[in-house]
Amino acid sequence: IEATEKRMKDDAVKGILLSGGLDSSIIAYMAHQIKPDIECYTVSMEGGVDLPLARDVTKYLGIKHHVLMFGEKEINEILPLAIHHQEMYEESCVHGAIANFLAGRFVSPRAKCVLTGEGADEFFAGYDGQFKQGRNPEEVAQIVDNLIRVAHNTALQRLDRLNAANSYESRTPFLDSKVMQFSMKIPLKHKINGDEQAGKWVLRQAFEGCLPDHI
C-alpha cells in the first residue's frame, strides 16, 4: 500500500492497466482507495478468459472501465511494430508484446501515466506453468529464483520498450525496492501452497476480503 501511495503522490497516475488477474486487481483495489476516480483500461480478444474477471473487479470497486477488443486484423497490423520496438522476436516475448503494444496505443491518448501489476509473478511465485515443472523443492526454488534473475531482460524489458514506443509511463508498486527486499525473505512455502501448488499464496492472504473471492 505504501509503495502504491508513493507512486501516486505526484497525481500523475491517471489509470490502471487491468488484466483481470490477481496482481493488477490488487493494484486497482489499492489505487481506488487512494484516488476514488481512478479509471481502468483492459485490452482483450473476443472470448478472453480474463475480461469477465476485469469487469467483475471494476463493477465491485465502482471504477470506470475502458475496454479495447482486438482480433486477428489488429494483431497482423501491429505485430511487425511490436517486434521492431521490443527488438526481440522470441515466441514468448512476441506473445506478450501484442497485448502490451495495443494497450499502449489505447491508453496513451487518455492517460500518460498508469499503474501496472508487473513484478508480483516474479517475486511472489506466480508463474505456475513454470515452477510446477520442478521435480522437487530444490528445482522449484531454482526455477523461481531464475525467473527473478531474468525479469529485467524479459517481461520488464518488453514493458519498458513498448511503453516508450507509445509515449506513456507505467509505474510498478510490486517492484518497489522495499517490497522486493521483503519478498526475498519470505520462505517459498509461504508463496506456493498446498497440493495444488497455488502460487502467490501470501499475497492472496494479505488481501483476502478486499476483492471478490473468485478473483
N, C-alpha and C positions, 0 to 999 in steps of 0.2 A: 504493500500500500504506500509506504514511504517512497519507494522507487517510482511509482506512478505519479504521486504528487510532485516529486522533484521534476519530472519531465513535463508537467503541465503548468508549473508555476508562472511561466512567462506568457501564458494564454495563447501560445502559438498553435497548440494542438486543436484541430477543428473536427477530427473524426477518428474512427477506429476501423481498421481492416478486419472484418469479422468473417471467419470461415464457417463458424458454427461448431467448431471443435472446442475442447476444454480450454485451451490456452487463451485464445482470443475472446472467448466468452467471459473468462475471469477478468481479463483486461477491460472488457466492456462494463462489467459489474463495477469494478473499482473506479473507472473513469466517470461513470454515470453518478457515483456518489459525490465526486468532486465537482463535476460540471454537468448538471442535470439536462442541459440542452445539447449535449454531445450527440453526434449522429454516426451511424454505422454504414459501412459500404461492403457489399458482397458481390463477387463475380461467380457465376456457376453455369455449367452446361445443363441442358434440359435433363431432368431425372437425376441430377446431382444429389447424392445422399445427404450432404451437409446443409443444403439450402433450407429444408424444413426446420433443421435444428437452429440455424441462424435466425429464422423467422420466429421460432419459439422464444429465443433469448430476447430479441428486441421487443416482442409483444409483452413478455414477462416484465421487462425493465421499463417499458414505456418509452422506447427510444425510436426516433425517426430512422427508417431503414431504406437505403437506396440499393437496388439490385440491378446488376447488368447480366443478362443472359447471353451466352455465346455458343456458337456451334462450329461446324466444320469450315464454313466460309471464313469466319473470323480467325480461326486457327491457321488456315492456309495463308491468310493475309499477313499475319504478324509473325509467323514462325521465322522467316529469314531475319526480321528485325530483332527478335528476341535473341537469336543465336549471335547475331552481329554484336549487339550491345553487351551481352554477358561474356562474349569471347570464349564460349565453351559449347561443344556440341555433343557431349556425352548424353546418352538417352535419359538418365535420371535427372540431369541438370536441365535438359530441354523440357522435360515433362512439367517441372515446376515453374519454369520460366514463362510458359504460356499464360498461366493464371496471373503471375506476378506482373507481366507486361500489360495485360489487359486491365488489371486493377489500377495500374499506374495511369493509364490513359483515361480511365473512368474517373478516378479520384482527383487528379491534378487540377482540372479546371474548377473543382469545387472546394478542395481542401489542400493546402500546400504542406501541411504537416499532420501526420496521423500516428496513432499508436498501433503496434502490432504485437503478436504473441510469440515472436521468434525467440528462441533460446530455451524455452521450457522443455521441449523434446530432448534437447541435448543434456541439459543439466539435471533433469528430473526423470530420465529414463522413459522417454515416450515412444521411441521407435521400436515398438514391439515386434514388428516384422523382422527386425534385425537381431535384437537381443535374444529372441526366442530360438534362434539358431544355435545358441550356445549349448553345449552338451553337459556342462557342469557349471557350478557357481563361478569358478575362475574364468571360464570362457565368457560367461555373461558379463562379468566385470570388465574383462578386456575389451569386449565389443562396446560397452557403454563408455568406457574411457576413451576409446578411439573415436567415437562419434563426437565427443567434446573436442578432441585434439584436432580434428579436421574441419570443424564447423566454419572456421574463418575463411576457408577457401572452397566451401561447398554452398550450403544454403545461404549463409550470411553474405558471402561474396555476390551471389546471384541477386539477393535482395538489394544490396548496395548499388550494384551497377544498373539494375533496371529502374531503381528509384531515380538515379542520376539521368538516365535516358528520358525519363518523363518529368523531370524538374520538380520533384517533390521529396519531402523528407519523411522518414518513418523513425519513430522512437521506440525503444525496446526495453520496457521495465525489467523483464526477466534477465537481461544482460547487464543490469546494474552491478557494479563491482562487489557491493556487499551481498547481493543476492547470490552471485556466482560463488563467492568465497564461502558463504554459509552452505550452499548446496553441496559443495565438495566435501563437507564434513559429515553429511548425512549418510549413514550406512546404507548400502544398496538394498538391504532387506526392508527398509522403510520407503524405498522408491518403487520396488517391484514386489507385489504382494500376492500370496495365495497360490492355489494350484493352477489357476488360470493365468498367473503371472501378470496381473494388472499393473501397468506402468503408471508413473506419476502419482503413486498412492498417497504420499504425504501431501501433495498439492491438492488432491481430491478431498482429503480430510480437512485441510486448512480452510477450505472454502465451502465446506458442507453446509447446506441450508441457504446459501447465497444465490443459487441458481436452481432451476427445475432439476429434479433427481435424475431424469434421463440424460441431462447434459453432463 
